[in-house]
Amino acid sequence: MNRAGKIALWTLGSLAGVAAAGFAFLQTGPGRGWVAATLTKSLSTPASTIAVGKIDGLVPFDISVDRVALGDTVQQSTFFSALALILWAHRLPWAGGSLPGLFI
């Protein structure tokens, strides 16, 4: 095997290792907390807030959330069940924008 082939194999192996480490991190408590904080930050606006609660399941494939809170700048007043996250799942790249069977 020549030098370029070895470099290519090391590069691919390193990328696979980083992807596996990232997936493993998302399955931990701090990883799920990071996902919740990222969703909260990206879905909130200056005029309204959206707070995402505890995340369970196999991230990023089977996510369930115990609480999603919607509110304005004064007070968070409306609470939804874990299924409310489905309303925003169309923003996630792996959801494909189509959610059949949505009954909320």
C-alpha positions in Angstrom: 0.0 0.0 0.0 1.4 3.3 -1.0 1.6 6.5 1.2 -1.5 8.1 -0.2 -3.6 5.0 0.5 -2.4 4.9 4.1 -3.2 8.6 4.6 -6.7 8.0 3.1 -7.3 5.1 5.4 -6.1 7.0 8.5 -8.3 9.9 7.5 -11.4 7.8 7.0 -10.7 5.9 10.3 -10.3 9.2 12.2 -13.6 10.6 10.8 -15.4 7.4 11.7 -14.0 7.6 15.2 -15.0 11.2 15.7 -18.6 10.4 14.4 -18.8 7.4 16.8 -17.5 9.5 19.7 -20.1 12.2 18.9 -22.9 9.6 18.8 -21.8 8.2 22.1 -21.7 11.7 23.6 -25.3 12.3 22.6 -26.4 9.3 24.5 -25.1 10.6 27.8 -26.8 13.0 30.2 -24.6 16.0 29.3 -25.0 15.2 25.6 -28.8 15.2 25.9 -28.6 18.4 28.0 -26.6 20.0 25.2 -29.3 18.9 22.6 -32.1 20.4 24.8 -30.2 23.6 25.3 -29.5 23.9 21.6 -33.1 23.3 20.7 -34.2 25.8 23.3 -31.8 28.4 21.9 -32.6 27.8 18.3 -36.4 27.7 18.6 -36.7 30.8 20.9 -37.0 34.3 19.6 -36.6 37.7 21.3 -40.5 37.9 21.5 -41.2 34.4 22.7 -39.4 31.6 24.5 -39.5 27.8 24.0 -38.0 25.7 26.8 -37.2 22.0 26.0 -37.2 19.7 29.1 -35.4 16.4 29.7 -34.7 14.4 26.5 -34.9 10.6 26.5 -34.5 8.0 23.8 -31.9 7.2 21.2 -30.7 10.6 20.1 -31.0 11.6 17.2 -33.4 8.8 16.0 -36.0 8.3 18.7 -36.2 11.5 20.8 -38.9 12.0 23.5 -39.1 15.1 25.6 -40.9 15.3 29.0 -41.9 18.9 28.7 -42.0 21.7 26.1 -42.9 25.1 27.5 -44.0 28.0 25.4 -44.2 31.6 26.6 -43.8 35.2 25.9 -41.1 37.5 27.4 -43.2 38.0 30.6 -44.0 34.5 31.7 -43.9 31.0 30.4 -47.5 30.0 30.7 -48.4 27.2 28.3 -47.1 23.6 28.8 -47.3 20.8 26.3 -46.6 17.1 26.6 -43.6 15.3 25.0 -45.5 15.0 21.7 -45.4 18.8 21.2 -41.8 18.4 20.0 -43.2 16.8 16.9 -44.5 20.2 15.9 -40.9 21.4 15.5 -39.4 18.2 14.2 -39.9 19.5 10.6 -36.9 21.7 11.3 -34.7 18.7 12.0 -32.8 17.6 8.9 -33.5 13.9 9.3 -37.2 14.4 9.6 -37.7 15.2 6.0 -40.4 17.8 6.7 -43.2 15.3 6.6 -44.9 14.0 9.7 -47.9 11.7 8.9 -50.2 10.8 11.7 -49.9 13.9 13.7 -52.8 14.1 16.2 -52.3 16.8 18.8 
